[in-house]
């Protein structure tokens, strides 16, 4: 199969022609709004020098309303993953809405602690000067395995 080098999309000089188009330049805010939500959040984190590992809380960098955009973006990527796995979500009623459900599960449940501000920590003085083990529990724990993205759900008891 031969290619026609005269076709503008295939010519090596096509890119400079695109840069000089008469299209109006977008304002920085408008251009940022066109970026995927994950890119905008990642940019804010990098600009602040903040790490964003799997179990880090990044709530301060996700403005109100942007979580819905992030959930939709995750849904689109999950739909692509199901497609890559050769699962016919268009005709299989069992998987037709799977991408939406899994995206909701990851954002709103499994990784919910990333996107919500951490709770306030309360401490009390040891007024009675207790010198013994105090056990508190059971405390519900929800997290995620960073290696497999599997939910971890359980109960813990803490001795202090």
VMD Tcl script that draws the C-alpha trace (Angstrom):
set ca {
  {0.00 0.00 0.00}
  {1.43 3.38 -0.96}
  {0.82 6.67 0.77}
  {0.20 9.91 -1.00}
  {2.72 12.40 0.42}
  {0.72 15.23 -1.08}
  {-2.06 14.56 1.43}
  {-1.73 17.38 4.01}
  {-2.11 15.03 6.99}
  {0.91 13.01 5.84}
  {3.23 15.80 4.71}
  {6.08 16.69 7.03}
  {5.24 20.39 6.64}
  {1.61 19.91 7.79}
  {2.31 20.55 11.48}
  {3.67 24.09 11.04}
  {0.63 24.93 8.93}
  {-1.60 23.84 11.79}
  {0.23 26.08 14.24}
  {-0.38 29.14 12.12}
  {-4.12 28.60 11.70}
  {-6.45 31.53 12.18}
  {-8.30 29.85 15.04}
  {-8.62 32.16 18.05}
  {-6.35 31.34 20.98}
  {-8.13 29.96 24.04}
  {-7.79 31.77 27.33}
  {-5.77 29.77 29.88}
  {-8.89 28.97 31.95}
  {-10.83 27.81 28.88}
  {-7.88 25.72 27.71}
  {-7.57 24.13 31.17}
  {-11.27 23.27 31.16}
  {-10.71 21.23 27.99}
  {-8.13 19.04 29.75}
  {-9.27 15.83 31.43}
  {-10.02 16.28 35.12}
  {-7.16 13.94 36.07}
  {-4.68 16.12 34.15}
  {-5.90 19.28 35.90}
  {-5.70 17.63 39.33}
  {-2.25 16.15 38.58}
  {-1.00 19.58 37.42}
  {-2.17 21.21 40.68}
  {-0.48 18.50 42.73}
  {2.82 18.84 40.84}
  {2.76 22.64 41.05}
  {2.32 22.33 44.83}
  {5.08 19.73 45.08}
  {2.56 17.31 46.57}
  {2.98 13.58 46.05}
  {-0.05 11.58 44.92}
  {0.62 7.92 45.66}
  {-2.28 5.44 45.75}
  {-3.22 5.97 49.40}
  {-2.48 9.72 49.65}
  {-5.31 12.13 50.39}
  {-5.58 14.69 47.57}
  {-8.92 16.25 48.55}
  {-7.43 19.75 48.82}
  {-6.57 19.64 45.11}
  {-9.99 18.53 43.83}
  {-12.44 21.47 43.65}
  {-16.18 20.95 44.06}
  {-17.78 19.47 40.96}
  {-14.55 18.09 39.54}
  {-15.07 14.68 41.13}
  {-18.05 14.11 38.79}
  {-15.78 14.83 35.83}
  {-13.13 12.48 37.23}
  {-15.72 9.71 37.68}
  {-16.83 10.13 34.03}
  {-13.20 10.01 32.89}
  {-12.56 6.82 34.88}
  {-15.74 5.35 33.36}
  {-14.46 6.05 29.83}
  {-11.12 4.41 30.62}
  {-12.84 1.37 32.15}
  {-15.02 1.08 29.04}
  {-11.79 1.02 26.99}
  {-10.32 -1.65 29.31}
  {-13.42 -3.84 28.87}
  {-13.14 -3.34 25.12}
  {-9.46 -4.33 25.22}
  {-10.48 -7.47 27.12}
  {-12.81 -8.25 24.17}
  {-15.99 -8.00 26.25}
  {-19.03 -7.04 24.19}
  {-20.61 -4.53 26.56}
  {-22.95 -3.31 23.81}
  {-24.75 -6.66 23.59}
  {-24.07 -8.35 26.95}
  {-26.69 -7.14 29.42}
  {-24.47 -8.24 32.33}
  {-21.69 -5.81 31.40}
  {-23.63 -3.02 29.67}
  {-23.29 -0.64 32.64}
  {-20.21 -2.18 34.25}
  {-17.84 0.71 33.42}
  {-20.13 3.20 35.20}
  {-20.60 0.94 38.23}
  {-16.88 0.18 38.62}
  {-15.92 3.86 38.16}
  {-18.43 4.80 40.86}
  {-17.07 2.03 43.13}
  {-13.45 3.19 42.71}
  {-14.10 6.93 43.13}
  {-16.90 6.85 45.73}
  {-15.98 3.77 47.75}
  {-12.58 2.09 47.29}
  {-10.59 5.34 46.96}
  {-13.09 7.65 48.68}
  {-10.49 8.59 51.29}
  {-8.37 10.23 48.58}
  {-11.07 12.72 47.65}
  {-12.61 13.61 51.04}
  {-10.88 15.76 53.64}
  {-9.48 13.64 56.48}
  {-11.45 13.73 59.74}
  {-10.26 15.91 62.57}
  {-8.11 14.14 65.14}
  {-9.23 14.43 68.74}
  {-6.84 13.93 71.62}
  {-7.39 14.08 75.34}
  {-4.90 14.71 78.13}
  {-4.06 11.75 80.35}
  {-5.53 13.54 83.39}
  {-5.84 10.34 85.44}
  {-2.20 9.44 84.68}
  {-3.22 5.98 83.47}
  {-0.32 3.63 82.85}
  {-2.09 0.69 81.28}
  {-3.11 -0.55 77.87}
  {-6.34 0.90 76.58}
  {-7.93 -0.99 73.69}
  {-10.37 0.73 71.35}
  {-12.43 -1.13 68.77}
  {-13.81 -2.49 66.67}
  {-13.16 0.28 64.17}
  {-14.35 -0.18 60.58}
  {-11.47 0.04 58.09}
  {-11.75 0.53 54.34}
  {-8.75 0.81 52.09}
  {-7.37 -0.52 48.82}
  {-4.47 -2.72 47.80}
  {-2.18 -0.50 45.73}
  {-0.81 -3.48 43.79}
  {-4.11 -4.99 42.67}
  {-6.65 -2.17 43.23}
  {-8.71 -4.56 45.36}
  {-10.79 -3.25 48.24}
  {-9.69 -4.07 51.77}
  {-12.55 -4.07 54.26}
  {-12.31 -5.09 57.88}
  {-12.32 -4.21 61.55}
  {-9.40 -3.32 63.79}
  {-8.73 -2.92 67.47}
  {-6.05 -0.46 68.54}
  {-4.16 -0.63 71.80}
  {-2.67 2.59 73.11}
}
mol new
graphics top color blue
foreach p $ca { graphics top sphere $p radius 0.5 }
foreach p [lrange $ca 0 end-1] q [lrange $ca 1 end] { graphics top cylinder $p $q radius 0.2 }
display resetview
